[in-house]
Amino acid sequence: MTKDLQPIVESYLADPTPSNREAVVLAAIPLVRSLIGKLTIPDTPLASREDLENGAILGLLQALDNYSLDRGTPFISYAYGRVRGALIDYLRSIDALSQKRRRQLGQAQQAMQVLRQMLGAEPEDQDVADYLGLSIEDYHGLMVDAQSRFALSLYENAEDQQPVLETVPFEGAMDAFDQIDKDSMHTYVESLIDRLPERQQHILALYYYENLTLREIGQILNLTEARISQILGKTLLGLRTQLGRIGARAA
């Protein structure tokens, strides 16, 4: 996809005609759909795939208007963060989670932290569900909401909207992400991921580094798309909890 997109972008920059601009959009559709495929779509008429694609394409066009070859960065790397940002902004604008549901997510974060300290290990789903007074089915539903809410934006804290997972160096990463240039943070995030169960590490790698969708990961691991969403939601919520503790200590 990178090899196909870059020369089309360069052709547009050399000759910014409407037809060349449209060619960029068409060539970037796989990038747009890959990012949308990472989402559990909220159950609202405002979050159709067409709406999400339109929002993502607006981000893509903004990236195209601000891109310059002088950056020395492939366009796909530059555009990735801006397309993702447009999706995050759109989903926030139509956030379908009720105040009660958002409060439950916060309670789940606290429960994971308390149980992790009590058990000295990652708590099982049933442990957290029992602590919260939820059935296992309701808890799994809450984790799907967590995946939908946090998957594209695992931030260090609410003020510094730097995607923390992107601070983890990995082979072949698109190098234009606005990464935190702190070796200590790299090491800390890597250590958190290294402590996760092997399956959760595998899912994170497939989701963030191999850019697979929930459906594709489910096919590889022989699990349903919903179950992948649950596991990923739990993983993201747990990482946010631990990273939030670092932010609180630094405040």
C-alpha positions as semicolon CSV with decimal commas, in nm:
position;residue;x (nm);y (nm);z (nm)
1;M;0,000;0,000;0,000
2;T;0,286;0,242;0,084
3;K;0,456;0,188;-0,251
4;D;0,131;0,249;-0,439
5;L;0,026;0,559;-0,246
6;Q;0,348;0,764;-0,236
7;P;0,391;0,821;-0,612
8;I;0,023;0,914;-0,642
9;V;0,067;1,173;-0,367
10;E;0,378;1,307;-0,535
11;S;0,190;1,337;-0,863
12;Y;-0,078;1,540;-0,685
13;L;0,182;1,768;-0,525
14;A;0,338;1,830;-0,865
15;D;-0,001;1,885;-1,031
16;P;-0,278;1,948;-0,771
17;T;-0,578;1,886;-0,995
18;P;-0,912;1,752;-0,867
19;S;-0,856;1,424;-1,052
20;N;-0,515;1,373;-0,890
21;R;-0,665;1,457;-0,550
22;E;-0,936;1,197;-0,604
23;A;-0,669;0,944;-0,703
24;V;-0,500;0,994;-0,365
25;V;-0,828;0,932;-0,183
26;L;-0,897;0,615;-0,378
27;A;-0,545;0,483;-0,317
28;A;-0,575;0,555;0,057
29;I;-0,906;0,373;0,106
30;P;-0,727;0,056;0,233
31;L;-0,566;0,267;0,509
32;V;-0,902;0,421;0,601
33;R;-1,079;0,086;0,610
34;S;-0,799;-0,077;0,807
35;L;-0,838;0,183;1,083
36;I;-1,216;0,153;1,083
37;G;-1,179;-0,225;1,101
38;K;-1,002;-0,178;1,434
39;L;-1,319;-0,041;1,588
40;T;-1,617;-0,198;1,752
41;I;-1,874;0,032;1,593
42;P;-2,107;0,200;1,848
43;D;-2,472;0,102;1,817
44;T;-2,596;0,435;1,686
45;P;-2,721;0,545;1,344
46;L;-2,454;0,817;1,348
47;A;-2,173;0,560;1,341
48;S;-2,236;0,381;1,013
49;R;-1,930;0,271;0,821
50;E;-2,012;0,533;0,560
51;D;-2,011;0,806;0,825
52;L;-1,682;0,682;0,965
53;E;-1,527;0,664;0,619
54;N;-1,637;1,018;0,545
55;G;-1,485;1,144;0,870
56;A;-1,162;0,956;0,807
57;I;-1,135;1,090;0,451
58;L;-1,168;1,446;0,584
59;G;-0,867;1,372;0,804
60;L;-0,686;1,228;0,505
61;L;-0,750;1,539;0,295
62;Q;-0,631;1,764;0,578
63;A;-0,312;1,558;0,591
64;L;-0,271;1,590;0,215
65;D;-0,314;1,968;0,230
66;N;-0,044;1,996;0,498
67;Y;0,199;1,737;0,365
68;S;0,532;1,832;0,214
69;L;0,806;1,615;0,066
70;D;1,051;1,827;0,265
71;R;0,939;1,636;0,573
72;G;1,129;1,335;0,447
73;T;0,847;1,115;0,571
74;P;0,626;0,883;0,360
75;F;0,276;1,022;0,326
76;I;0,116;0,708;0,466
77;S;0,308;0,758;0,790
78;Y;0,214;1,124;0,809
79;A;-0,150;1,058;0,724
80;Y;-0,195;0,762;0,959
81;G;-0,207;0,970;1,275
82;R;-0,430;1,234;1,122
83;V;-0,682;0,986;0,986
84;R;-0,690;0,811;1,321
85;G;-0,730;1,146;1,494
86;A;-1,027;1,231;1,274
87;L;-1,191;0,901;1,368
88;I;-1,128;0,961;1,738
89;D;-1,276;1,312;1,716
90;Y;-1,582;1,184;1,532
91;L;-1,645;0,900;1,777
92;R;-1,608;1,139;2,069
93;S;-1,860;1,373;1,911
94;I;-2,121;1,094;1,899
95;D;-2,013;0,911;2,214
96;A;-2,304;0,678;2,279
97;L;-2,188;0,568;2,623
98;S;-2,409;0,686;2,902
99;Q;-2,269;0,859;3,207
100;K;-2,340;0,541;3,402
101;R;-2,141;0,331;3,152
102;R;-1,846;0,569;3,163
103;R;-1,858;0,552;3,541
104;Q;-1,854;0,170;3,522
105;L;-1,542;0,182;3,304
106;G;-1,374;0,394;3,568
107;Q;-1,482;0,149;3,837
108;A;-1,345;-0,139;3,630
109;Q;-1,008;0,036;3,607
110;Q;-1,002;0,078;3,984
111;A;-1,107;-0,283;4,037
112;M;-0,824;-0,411;3,815
113;Q;-0,573;-0,206;4,010
114;V;-0,699;-0,323;4,350
115;L;-0,717;-0,689;4,246
116;R;-0,375;-0,677;4,081
117;Q;-0,228;-0,560;4,411
118;M;-0,423;-0,818;4,612
119;L;-0,345;-1,112;4,385
120;G;0,002;-1,014;4,272
121;A;-0,102;-1,104;3,917
122;E;-0,345;-1,003;3,646
123;P;-0,700;-1,072;3,772
124;E;-0,923;-1,308;3,576
125;D;-1,241;-1,178;3,416
126;Q;-1,455;-1,350;3,678
127;D;-1,252;-1,189;3,959
128;V;-1,319;-0,839;3,825
129;A;-1,683;-0,915;3,747
130;D;-1,738;-1,043;4,104
131;Y;-1,564;-0,738;4,251
132;L;-1,790;-0,509;4,049
133;G;-2,102;-0,712;4,124
134;L;-2,161;-0,785;3,756
135;S;-2,241;-1,105;3,574
136;I;-1,963;-1,230;3,351
137;E;-2,177;-1,148;3,047
138;D;-2,225;-0,787;3,162
139;Y;-1,854;-0,757;3,236
140;H;-1,764;-0,882;2,889
141;G;-2,005;-0,626;2,742
142;L;-1,828;-0,355;2,942
143;M;-1,494;-0,466;2,796
144;V;-1,636;-0,438;2,444
145;D;-1,727;-0,078;2,529
146;A;-1,373;-0,025;2,658
147;Q;-1,228;-0,153;2,330
148;S;-1,456;0,073;2,129
149;R;-1,368;0,375;2,342
150;F;-0,994;0,329;2,382
151;A;-0,867;0,122;2,088
152;L;-0,751;0,410;1,871
153;S;-0,628;0,632;2,151
154;L;-0,447;0,469;2,439
155;Y;-0,324;0,790;2,595
156;E;-0,076;0,841;2,875
157;N;-0,321;1,072;3,046
158;A;-0,615;1,295;2,966
159;E;-0,402;1,605;2,911
160;D;-0,117;1,463;2,704
161;Q;-0,285;1,294;2,411
162;Q;0,020;1,098;2,298
163;P;-0,065;0,739;2,201
164;V;0,140;0,544;2,451
165;L;0,146;0,214;2,264
166;E;0,319;0,394;1,981
167;T;0,615;0,464;2,209
168;V;0,701;0,095;2,185
169;P;0,962;0,053;1,910
170;F;0,893;-0,229;1,666
171;E;1,042;-0,346;1,339
172;G;0,892;-0,179;1,033
173;A;0,685;0,078;1,224
174;M;0,566;0,381;1,029
175;D;0,815;0,638;1,151
176;A;0,609;0,955;1,142
177;F;0,399;0,898;1,452
178;D;0,444;1,176;1,704
179;Q;0,628;0,950;1,946
180;I;0,737;1,030;2,299
181;D;1,116;1,051;2,280
182;K;1,181;0,908;2,624
183;D;1,375;0,586;2,655
184;S;1,242;0,538;3,007
185;M;0,882;0,543;2,880
186;H;0,970;0,298;2,604
187;T;1,118;0,064;2,861
188;Y;0,825;0,101;3,098
189;V;0,559;0,035;2,837
190;E;0,755;-0,263;2,705
191;S;0,778;-0,402;3,058
192;L;0,401;-0,368;3,106
193;I;0,331;-0,553;2,783
194;D;0,590;-0,821;2,864
195;R;0,401;-0,900;3,185
196;L;0,075;-0,962;3,002
197;P;-0,040;-1,317;2,928
198;E;0,094;-1,446;2,597
199;R;-0,246;-1,433;2,427
200;Q;-0,296;-1,066;2,515
201;Q;0,054;-0,983;2,388
202;H;-0,023;-1,169;2,066
203;I;-0,350;-0,981;2,014
204;L;-0,181;-0,644;2,076
205;A;0,089;-0,731;1,822
206;L;-0,162;-0,838;1,559
207;Y;-0,387;-0,538;1,621
208;Y;-0,137;-0,253;1,648
209;Y;0,174;-0,377;1,472
210;E;0,033;-0,605;1,202
211;N;-0,270;-0,373;1,153
212;L;-0,518;-0,661;1,145
213;T;-0,887;-0,607;1,212
214;L;-1,079;-0,771;1,496
215;R;-1,233;-1,017;1,249
216;E;-0,893;-1,114;1,104
217;I;-0,744;-1,167;1,450
218;G;-1,042;-1,381;1,546
219;Q;-0,988;-1,600;1,241
220;I;-0,620;-1,649;1,330
221;L;-0,689;-1,734;1,695
222;N;-1,014;-1,923;1,629
223;L;-1,213;-1,683;1,844
224;T;-1,516;-1,469;1,769
225;E;-1,477;-1,105;1,681
226;A;-1,669;-1,018;1,997
227;R;-1,429;-1,220;2,213
228;I;-1,127;-1,048;2,057
229;S;-1,292;-0,714;2,133
230;Q;-1,348;-0,821;2,496
231;I;-0,987;-0,931;2,544
232;L;-0,849;-0,620;2,378
233;G;-1,078;-0,397;2,584
234;K;-0,959;-0,559;2,906
235;T;-0,596;-0,525;2,797
236;L;-0,630;-0,158;2,706
237;L;-0,818;-0,076;3,024
238;G;-0,550;-0,249;3,231
239;L;-0,266;-0,067;3,055
240;R;-0,443;0,267;3,092
241;T;-0,480;0,199;3,464
242;Q;-0,109;0,136;3,512
243;L;0,000;0,424;3,289
244;G;-0,243;0,653;3,468
245;R;-0,068;0,574;3,795
246;I;0,259;0,702;3,645
247;G;0,087;1,020;3,530
248;A;-0,065;1,073;3,875
249;R;0,273;1,036;4,045
250;A;0,428;1,284;3,802
251;A;0,156;1,543;3,863
